Amino acid sequence: MPCEGDSVKALTGWKEITKIETYTGVEDFYDFSIVAKDGSKVQNYFANGALVQSSL
């Protein structure tokens, strides 16, 4: 599990995690897989500026 202060690889280089937010309550969400051009599954990606981890 990532922690504040950890570094993650972004499109523009390594970035430090400065804040992790936890949301509670009921929300609709969608989980899907992303496949790279070489056929490998992409586990982590950025969406609307947020680092996302796929659980599929």
MMTF fields as JSON, N, C-alpha, C and O atoms, coordinates in Angstrom:
{
  "mmtfVersion": "1.0.0",
  "mmtfProducer": "UNKNOWN",
  "numBonds": 223,
  "numAtoms": 224,
  "numGroups": 56,
  "numChains": 1,
  "numModels": 1,
  "chainsPerModel": [1],
  "groupsPerChain": [56],
  "chainIdList": ["A"],
  "bondAtomList": [4, 2, 8, 6, 12, 10, 16, 14, 20, 18, 24, 22, 28, 26, 32, 30, 36, 34, 40, 38, 44, 42, 48, 46, 52, 50, 56, 54, 60, 58, 64, 62, 68, 66, 72, 70, 76, 74, 80, 78, 84, 82, 88, 86, 92, 90, 96, 94, 100, 98, 104, 102, 108, 106, 112, 110, 116, 114, 120, 118, 124, 122, 128, 126, 132, 130, 136, 134, 140, 138, 144, 142, 148, 146, 152, 150, 156, 154, 160, 158, 164, 162, 168, 166, 172, 170, 176, 174, 180, 178, 184, 182, 188, 186, 192, 190, 196, 194, 200, 198, 204, 202, 208, 206, 212, 210, 216, 214, 220, 218],
  "bondOrderList": [1, 1, 1, 1, 1, 1, 1, 1, 1, 1, 1, 1, 1, 1, 1, 1, 1, 1, 1, 1, 1, 1, 1, 1, 1, 1, 1, 1, 1, 1, 1, 1, 1, 1, 1, 1, 1, 1, 1, 1, 1, 1, 1, 1, 1, 1, 1, 1, 1, 1, 1, 1, 1, 1, 1],
  "groupList": [{"groupName": "MET", "atomNameList": ["N", "CA", "C", "O"], "elementList": ["N", "C", "C", "O"], "formalChargeList": [0, 0, 0, 0], "bondAtomList": [1, 0, 2, 1, 3, 2], "bondOrderList": [1, 1, 2], "singleLetterCode": "M", "chemCompType": "L-PEPTIDE LINKING"}, {"groupName": "PRO", "atomNameList": ["N", "CA", "C", "O"], "elementList": ["N", "C", "C", "O"], "formalChargeList": [0, 0, 0, 0], "bondAtomList": [1, 0, 2, 1, 3, 2], "bondOrderList": [1, 1, 2], "singleLetterCode": "P", "chemCompType": "L-PEPTIDE LINKING"}, {"groupName": "CYS", "atomNameList": ["N", "CA", "C", "O"], "elementList": ["N", "C", "C", "O"], "formalChargeList": [0, 0, 0, 0], "bondAtomList": [1, 0, 2, 1, 3, 2], "bondOrderList": [1, 1, 2], "singleLetterCode": "C", "chemCompType": "L-PEPTIDE LINKING"}, {"groupName": "GLU", "atomNameList": ["N", "CA", "C", "O"], "elementList": ["N", "C", "C", "O"], "formalChargeList": [0, 0, 0, 0], "bondAtomList": [1, 0, 2, 1, 3, 2], "bondOrderList": [1, 1, 2], "singleLetterCode": "E", "chemCompType": "L-PEPTIDE LINKING"}, {"groupName": "GLY", "atomNameList": ["N", "CA", "C", "O"], "elementList": ["N", "C", "C", "O"], "formalChargeList": [0, 0, 0, 0], "bondAtomList": [1, 0, 2, 1, 3, 2], "bondOrderList": [1, 1, 2], "singleLetterCode": "G", "chemCompType": "PEPTIDE LINKING"}, {"groupName": "ASP", "atomNameList": ["N", "CA", "C", "O"], "elementList": ["N", "C", "C", "O"], "formalChargeList": [0, 0, 0, 0], "bondAtomList": [1, 0, 2, 1, 3, 2], "bondOrderList": [1, 1, 2], "singleLetterCode": "D", "chemCompType": "L-PEPTIDE LINKING"}, {"groupName": "SER", "atomNameList": ["N", "CA", "C", "O"], "elementList": ["N", "C", "C", "O"], "formalChargeList": [0, 0, 0, 0], "bondAtomList": [1, 0, 2, 1, 3, 2], "bondOrderList": [1, 1, 2], "singleLetterCode": "S", "chemCompType": "L-PEPTIDE LINKING"}, {"groupName": "VAL", "atomNameList": ["N", "CA", "C", "O"], "elementList": ["N", "C", "C", "O"], "formalChargeList": [0, 0, 0, 0], "bondAtomList": [1, 0, 2, 1, 3, 2], "bondOrderList": [1, 1, 2], "singleLetterCode": "V", "chemCompType": "L-PEPTIDE LINKING"}, {"groupName": "LYS", "atomNameList": ["N", "CA", "C", "O"], "elementList": ["N", "C", "C", "O"], "formalChargeList": [0, 0, 0, 0], "bondAtomList": [1, 0, 2, 1, 3, 2], "bondOrderList": [1, 1, 2], "singleLetterCode": "K", "chemCompType": "L-PEPTIDE LINKING"}, {"groupName": "ALA", "atomNameList": ["N", "CA", "C", "O"], "elementList": ["N", "C", "C", "O"], "formalChargeList": [0, 0, 0, 0], "bondAtomList": [1, 0, 2, 1, 3, 2], "bondOrderList": [1, 1, 2], "singleLetterCode": "A", "chemCompType": "L-PEPTIDE LINKING"}, {"groupName": "LEU", "atomNameList": ["N", "CA", "C", "O"], "elementList": ["N", "C", "C", "O"], "formalChargeList": [0, 0, 0, 0], "bondAtomList": [1, 0, 2, 1, 3, 2], "bondOrderList": [1, 1, 2], "singleLetterCode": "L", "chemCompType": "L-PEPTIDE LINKING"}, {"groupName": "THR", "atomNameList": ["N", "CA", "C", "O"], "elementList": ["N", "C", "C", "O"], "formalChargeList": [0, 0, 0, 0], "bondAtomList": [1, 0, 2, 1, 3, 2], "bondOrderList": [1, 1, 2], "singleLetterCode": "T", "chemCompType": "L-PEPTIDE LINKING"}, {"groupName": "TRP", "atomNameList": ["N", "CA", "C", "O"], "elementList": ["N", "C", "C", "O"], "formalChargeList": [0, 0, 0, 0], "bondAtomList": [1, 0, 2, 1, 3, 2], "bondOrderList": [1, 1, 2], "singleLetterCode": "W", "chemCompType": "L-PEPTIDE LINKING"}, {"groupName": "ILE", "atomNameList": ["N", "CA", "C", "O"], "elementList": ["N", "C", "C", "O"], "formalChargeList": [0, 0, 0, 0], "bondAtomList": [1, 0, 2, 1, 3, 2], "bondOrderList": [1, 1, 2], "singleLetterCode": "I", "chemCompType": "L-PEPTIDE LINKING"}, {"groupName": "TYR", "atomNameList": ["N", "CA", "C", "O"], "elementList": ["N", "C", "C", "O"], "formalChargeList": [0, 0, 0, 0], "bondAtomList": [1, 0, 2, 1, 3, 2], "bondOrderList": [1, 1, 2], "singleLetterCode": "Y", "chemCompType": "L-PEPTIDE LINKING"}, {"groupName": "PHE", "atomNameList": ["N", "CA", "C", "O"], "elementList": ["N", "C", "C", "O"], "formalChargeList": [0, 0, 0, 0], "bondAtomList": [1, 0, 2, 1, 3, 2], "bondOrderList": [1, 1, 2], "singleLetterCode": "F", "chemCompType": "L-PEPTIDE LINKING"}, {"groupName": "GLN", "atomNameList": ["N", "CA", "C", "O"], "elementList": ["N", "C", "C", "O"], "formalChargeList": [0, 0, 0, 0], "bondAtomList": [1, 0, 2, 1, 3, 2], "bondOrderList": [1, 1, 2], "singleLetterCode": "Q", "chemCompType": "L-PEPTIDE LINKING"}, {"groupName": "ASN", "atomNameList": ["N", "CA", "C", "O"], "elementList": ["N", "C", "C", "O"], "formalChargeList": [0, 0, 0, 0], "bondAtomList": [1, 0, 2, 1, 3, 2], "bondOrderList": [1, 1, 2], "singleLetterCode": "N", "chemCompType": "L-PEPTIDE LINKING"}],
  "groupTypeList": [0, 1, 2, 3, 4, 5, 6, 7, 8, 9, 10, 11, 4, 12, 8, 3, 13, 11, 8, 13, 3, 11, 14, 11, 4, 7, 3, 5, 15, 14, 5, 15, 6, 13, 7, 9, 8, 5, 4, 6, 8, 7, 16, 17, 14, 15, 9, 17, 4, 9, 10, 7, 16, 6, 6, 10],
  "groupIdList": [1, 2, 3, 4, 5, 6, 7, 8, 9, 10, 11, 12, 13, 14, 15, 16, 17, 18, 19, 20, 21, 22, 23, 24, 25, 26, 27, 28, 29, 30, 31, 32, 33, 34, 35, 36, 37, 38, 39, 40, 41, 42, 43, 44, 45, 46, 47, 48, 49, 50, 51, 52, 53, 54, 55, 56],
  "secStructList": [7, 7, 7, 6, 6, 7, 3, 3, 3, 3, 6, 6, 3, 3, 3, 3, 7, 7, 7, 7, 7, 7, 7, 7, 1, 7, 7, 7, 7, 7, 7, 7, 7, 3, 3, 7, 6, 6, 1, 7, 3, 3, 7, 3, 3, 3, 3, 6, 6, 3, 3, 3, 3, 7, 7, 7],
  "xCoordList": [0.852, 0.0, 0.894, 1.807, 0.64, 1.457, 1.212, 0.136, 2.223, 2.15, 2.597, 3.297, 2.19, 2.683, 4.202, 4.768, 4.849, 6.308, 6.884, 8.037, 6.104, 6.55, 6.63, 5.981, 7.428, 7.528, 6.841, 6.884, 6.205, 5.559, 6.029, 6.33, 6.087, 6.514, 5.334, 4.305, 5.479, 4.452, 4.973, 6.136, 4.126, 4.544, 5.708, 6.55, 5.754, 6.791, 7.949, 8.773, 8.028, 9.105, 8.557, 7.355, 9.421, 9.014, 8.344, 8.819, 7.247, 6.503, 6.351, 6.211, 6.379, 6.191, 4.712, 4.02, 4.234, 2.852, 2.811, 3.48, 2.034, 1.965, 0.709, 0.663, -0.316, -1.561, -2.326, -2.441, -2.85, -3.719, -5.06, -5.131, -6.12, -7.454, -8.255, -8.197, -8.992, -9.878, -11.306, -11.667, -12.107, -13.509, -14.369, -14.112, -15.373, -16.303, -17.697, -17.96, -18.563, -19.918, -20.15, -19.308, -21.285, -21.67, -21.481, -22.026, -20.715, -20.462, -20.514, -20.098, -21.016, -20.918, -19.474, -18.817, -18.979, -17.633, -17.576, -18.429, -16.563, -16.369, -14.955, -14.02, -14.787, -13.471, -13.291, -14.17, -12.179, -11.933, -10.443, -9.639, -10.084, -8.679, -8.193, -8.938, -6.937, -6.278, -5.156, -4.383, -5.073, -4.059, -3.124, -3.567, -1.82, -0.807, -0.688, -1.212, -0.007, 0.162, 0.85, 0.601, 1.719, 2.418, 1.576, 2.04, 0.338, -0.557, -0.523, -1.316, 0.392, 0.468, -0.616, -1.043, -1.042, -2.079, -1.453, -0.405, -2.083, -1.617, -2.331, -3.557, -1.593, -2.173, -2.414, -3.427, -1.494, -1.576, -1.559, -0.825, -2.368, -2.429, -2.99, -3.526, -2.87, -3.414, -4.725, -4.823, -5.728, -7.029, -7.455, -7.602, -7.652, -8.004, -7.024, -7.422, -5.742, -4.705, -4.556, -3.707, -5.352, -5.268, -4.648, -4.978, -3.748, -3.167, -4.199, -4.756, -4.458, -5.491, -4.837, -3.912, -5.317, -4.845, -6.026, -7.063, -5.85, -6.899, -6.864, -5.793, -8.02, -8.083, -8.454, -8.541, -8.673, -9.031, -7.798, -7.895],
  "yCoordList": [-1.178, 0.0, 1.236, 1.339, 2.179, 3.394, 4.265, 4.242, 5.019, 5.914, 7.308, 7.476, 8.299, 9.657, 9.633, 8.986, 10.34, 10.365, 9.375, 9.521, 8.364, 7.426, 8.148, 9.174, 7.608, 8.15, 7.215, 5.993, 7.812, 7.043, 7.59, 8.776, 6.718, 7.118, 7.722, 7.07, 8.951, 9.655, 9.859, 9.571, 10.348, 10.596, 11.574, 11.479, 12.515, 13.554, 13.273, 14.156, 12.059, 11.71, 11.23, 11.0, 11.079, 10.592, 11.704, 12.839, 11.382, 12.337, 11.768, 10.558, 12.64, 12.224, 12.288, 13.245, 11.267, 11.275, 12.231, 12.005, 13.288, 14.297, 14.167, 14.661, 13.5, 13.371, 12.156, 11.926, 11.381, 10.257, 10.521, 10.743, 10.495, 10.749, 9.46, 8.668, 9.251, 8.102, 8.598, 9.527, 7.982, 8.358, 7.265, 6.076, 7.669, 6.711, 6.999, 8.075, 6.044, 6.225, 5.358, 4.542, 5.546, 4.754, 5.591, 6.689, 5.075, 5.758, 4.73, 3.587, 5.123, 4.278, 4.301, 5.34, 3.156, 3.123, 2.069, 1.185, 2.182, 1.264, 0.735, 1.496, -0.544, -1.155, -1.851, -2.588, -1.623, -2.206, -2.443, -1.928, -3.212, -3.507, -2.672, -2.394, -2.28, -1.584, -2.497, -3.018, -2.686, -3.556, -2.709, -1.946, -2.856, -2.121, -2.703, -3.783, -1.995, -2.441, -3.805, -4.571, -4.113, -5.402, -6.536, -7.673, -6.231, -7.249, -7.405, -8.162, -6.696, -6.797, -5.934, -4.921, -6.359, -5.637, -4.458, -4.606, -3.303, -2.097, -2.03, -1.928, -2.085, -2.077, -0.665, -0.412, 0.259, 1.623, 2.612, 2.434, 3.65, 4.66, 5.945, 5.937, 7.044, 8.322, 8.585, 8.394, 9.022, 9.391, 10.705, 10.785, 11.724, 13.062, 13.537, 14.191, 13.214, 13.667, 12.834, 13.142, 11.788, 10.929, 9.6, 9.03, 9.097, 7.772, 6.722, 6.735, 5.81, 4.79, 3.422, 3.207, 2.493, 1.114, 0.217, 0.248, -0.585, -1.507, -2.737, -3.264, -3.188, -4.391, -5.633, -6.723, -5.487, -6.65, -7.367, -8.372],
  "zCoordList": [0.0, 0.0, 0.0, 0.82, -0.918, -0.936, 0.294, 0.89, 0.649, 1.812, 1.4, 0.401, 2.17, 1.94, 2.039, 2.92, 1.131, 1.083, 0.077, -0.331, -0.337, -1.361, -2.703, -2.904, -3.615, -4.96, -5.938, -5.791, -6.942, -8.002, -9.344, -9.471, -10.339, -11.676, -12.423, -12.597, -12.858, -13.627, -15.048, -15.332, -15.927, -17.307, -17.379, -18.272, -16.437, -16.466, -15.518, -15.279, -14.973, -14.051, -12.718, -12.583, -11.746, -10.423, -9.629, -9.624, -8.96, -8.139, -6.73, -6.553, -5.74, -4.351, -3.987, -4.334, -3.289, -2.79, -1.606, -0.598, -1.726, -0.666, 0.183, 1.31, -0.36, 0.391, -0.099, -1.302, 0.842, 0.519, 1.186, 2.395, 0.388, 0.918, 0.943, 0.001, 2.004, 2.13, 2.102, 2.825, 1.272, 1.157, 1.784, 1.595, 2.517, 3.103, 2.559, 2.021, 2.705, 2.211, 0.987, 0.614, 0.384, -0.776, -2.033, -2.142, -2.972, -4.24, -5.358, -5.17, -6.508, -7.689, -8.159, -8.106, -8.62, -9.176, -10.27, -10.353, -11.099, -12.201, -12.13, -11.88, -12.343, -12.338, -13.679, -14.124, -14.307, -15.614, -15.771, -14.994, -16.763, -17.037, -18.209, -19.148, -18.134, -19.227, -19.705, -18.901, -21.018, -21.598, -22.452, -23.309, -22.205, -22.965, -24.375, -24.648, -25.259, -26.641, -26.72, -27.651, -25.74, -25.759, -25.174, -25.089, -24.769, -24.238, -22.732, -22.172, -22.056, -20.596, -19.947, -20.5, -18.771, -18.029, -17.288, -16.658, -17.36, -16.666, -15.316, -15.276, -14.224, -12.886, -12.363, -11.711, -12.643, -12.11, -13.263, -14.235, -13.151, -14.187, -13.592, -12.484, -14.321, -13.875, -14.597, -15.809, -13.851, -14.409, -13.77, -12.551, -14.581, -14.072, -13.01, -12.046, -13.18, -12.263, -11.008, -10.172, -10.848, -9.66, -10.035, -11.075, -9.192, -9.397, -9.046, -7.948, -9.977, -9.819, -9.885, -10.669, -9.06, -9.105, -9.449, -8.786, -10.501, -10.908, -10.017, -9.716, -9.603, -8.747, -9.545, -8.98, -10.852, -11.673, -12.133, -12.837]
}
